[in-house]
Amino acid sequence: MQEQGRVEVEQVLVAPCPAGSMAAVRLRTASGTSTGVAEGSEASWAVVTATARAVEDAVGTCPRLDAVAVDLLGVGGSTVAVVVLTLLSESGVDRLTGSSVVDRDTREGAYDALVRATFDAFDRAAAPGDAPVG
């Protein structure tokens, strides 16, 4: 059952395009769906940027989120998705980090982990009473 205010991933699509890769991320909220779309030279950047656009749309009053760094790292026998985002708001610019273990050894598993890492970064900036994104 979905918690009130909680955002869940409904779909992640990645396809080749002239710029490299195009990603679309659709999120489900209590009030409907939100979608983010992005292109990038690398699929991982496109997934993180599309997730950021979808989070901005889902939250509604969210300031701008931009990817600064995206990587998949080997850590102790596991692969971990790591993202660094900037959050631009009225109060200034904050740098956010998030991570998530890749739980399936496939491209789709890596994309899912990048989405969760983006959620993790954004949730670190949320106020204590706010509902978590992911």
VMD Tcl script that draws the C-alpha trace (Angstrom):
set ca {
  {0.00 0.00 0.00}
  {1.28 3.45 -0.92}
  {1.85 5.85 1.97}
  {0.12 9.21 1.66}
  {2.57 11.63 0.07}
  {5.09 8.93 -0.82}
  {6.33 8.79 -4.40}
  {6.90 5.46 -6.15}
  {8.60 4.62 -9.44}
  {6.08 3.50 -12.03}
  {8.32 3.25 -15.10}
  {11.86 3.94 -16.30}
  {12.52 3.93 -20.05}
  {15.89 4.47 -21.73}
  {16.43 4.64 -25.49}
  {19.17 5.78 -27.86}
  {18.80 9.23 -29.43}
  {21.00 11.58 -31.49}
  {22.43 13.15 -28.30}
  {23.32 9.71 -26.88}
  {20.47 8.49 -24.67}
  {16.97 9.63 -23.78}
  {15.36 8.65 -20.49}
  {11.81 9.00 -19.25}
  {10.91 8.40 -15.60}
  {7.28 8.23 -14.48}
  {6.47 8.47 -10.77}
  {3.18 7.64 -9.06}
  {1.94 9.83 -6.23}
  {-1.27 9.88 -4.21}
  {-2.56 12.58 -6.55}
  {-1.54 11.05 -9.89}
  {1.62 10.65 -11.96}
  {4.61 12.86 -12.71}
  {7.01 12.38 -15.60}
  {10.49 13.63 -16.28}
  {12.31 13.35 -19.60}
  {15.95 14.09 -20.36}
  {18.63 13.50 -22.96}
  {22.30 13.05 -22.28}
  {25.52 11.74 -23.74}
  {25.36 8.85 -21.24}
  {22.30 6.86 -20.20}
  {23.11 7.19 -16.49}
  {23.08 11.02 -16.70}
  {19.83 10.96 -18.65}
  {18.19 8.69 -16.01}
  {19.28 10.90 -13.09}
  {18.24 14.11 -14.86}
  {14.86 12.63 -15.89}
  {14.32 11.51 -12.28}
  {15.13 15.02 -11.04}
  {12.60 16.52 -13.49}
  {9.95 14.01 -12.36}
  {10.63 14.80 -8.67}
  {10.32 18.53 -9.39}
  {6.97 17.85 -11.09}
  {5.74 15.56 -8.28}
  {6.63 17.95 -5.48}
  {5.25 20.95 -7.34}
  {6.98 23.62 -5.28}
  {10.38 22.00 -5.60}
  {13.28 24.21 -6.59}
  {15.59 23.16 -9.42}
  {17.56 19.89 -9.11}
  {20.58 19.31 -11.37}
  {23.01 16.41 -11.66}
  {26.64 17.26 -10.88}
  {28.13 13.75 -10.80}
  {26.80 10.28 -11.54}
  {28.73 7.04 -11.10}
  {28.43 3.31 -10.54}
  {31.15 2.20 -8.13}
  {32.41 -1.17 -6.96}
  {32.28 -1.30 -3.16}
  {33.10 -4.48 -1.25}
  {31.82 -6.81 -3.95}
  {28.68 -4.77 -4.64}
  {27.93 -2.12 -7.21}
  {26.63 1.16 -5.80}
  {24.97 3.99 -7.71}
  {26.17 7.37 -6.43}
  {24.77 10.76 -7.45}
  {25.64 14.32 -6.53}
  {22.94 16.93 -7.18}
  {22.64 20.65 -6.73}
  {19.43 22.01 -5.28}
  {18.79 25.60 -6.30}
  {16.22 27.34 -4.09}
  {15.37 30.77 -2.73}
  {17.73 30.12 0.17}
  {20.70 29.36 -2.09}
  {22.46 26.36 -3.57}
  {22.91 23.08 -1.71}
  {24.93 20.07 -2.79}
  {23.19 16.76 -2.13}
  {24.49 13.21 -2.31}
  {22.63 9.94 -2.58}
  {23.46 6.29 -3.07}
  {21.77 2.95 -3.65}
  {23.00 -0.61 -4.09}
  {22.43 -2.09 -7.55}
  {20.36 -5.17 -6.72}
  {20.25 -6.72 -10.22}
  {23.25 -7.22 -12.51}
  {21.50 -5.69 -15.54}
  {21.26 -2.28 -17.14}
  {17.72 -1.98 -15.78}
  {19.02 -2.79 -12.29}
  {21.58 0.01 -12.61}
  {18.91 2.44 -13.85}
  {16.63 1.56 -10.92}
  {19.51 2.12 -8.48}
  {20.25 5.52 -10.07}
  {16.60 6.53 -9.58}
  {16.74 5.40 -5.91}
  {20.05 7.24 -5.40}
  {18.45 10.42 -6.78}
  {15.54 9.96 -4.35}
  {18.03 9.42 -1.53}
  {19.82 12.68 -2.35}
  {16.57 14.67 -2.53}
  {15.24 13.12 0.70}
  {18.32 14.41 2.56}
  {17.20 17.97 1.73}
  {13.55 17.45 2.72}
  {12.34 19.05 5.93}
  {11.89 16.65 8.87}
  {8.08 16.62 8.55}
  {8.01 16.14 4.77}
  {6.99 12.82 3.24}
  {9.88 10.87 1.71}
  {10.14 10.82 -2.07}
  {11.23 7.25 -2.63}
}
mol new
graphics top color blue
foreach p $ca { graphics top sphere $p radius 0.5 }
foreach p [lrange $ca 0 end-1] q [lrange $ca 1 end] { graphics top cylinder $p $q radius 0.2 }
display resetview
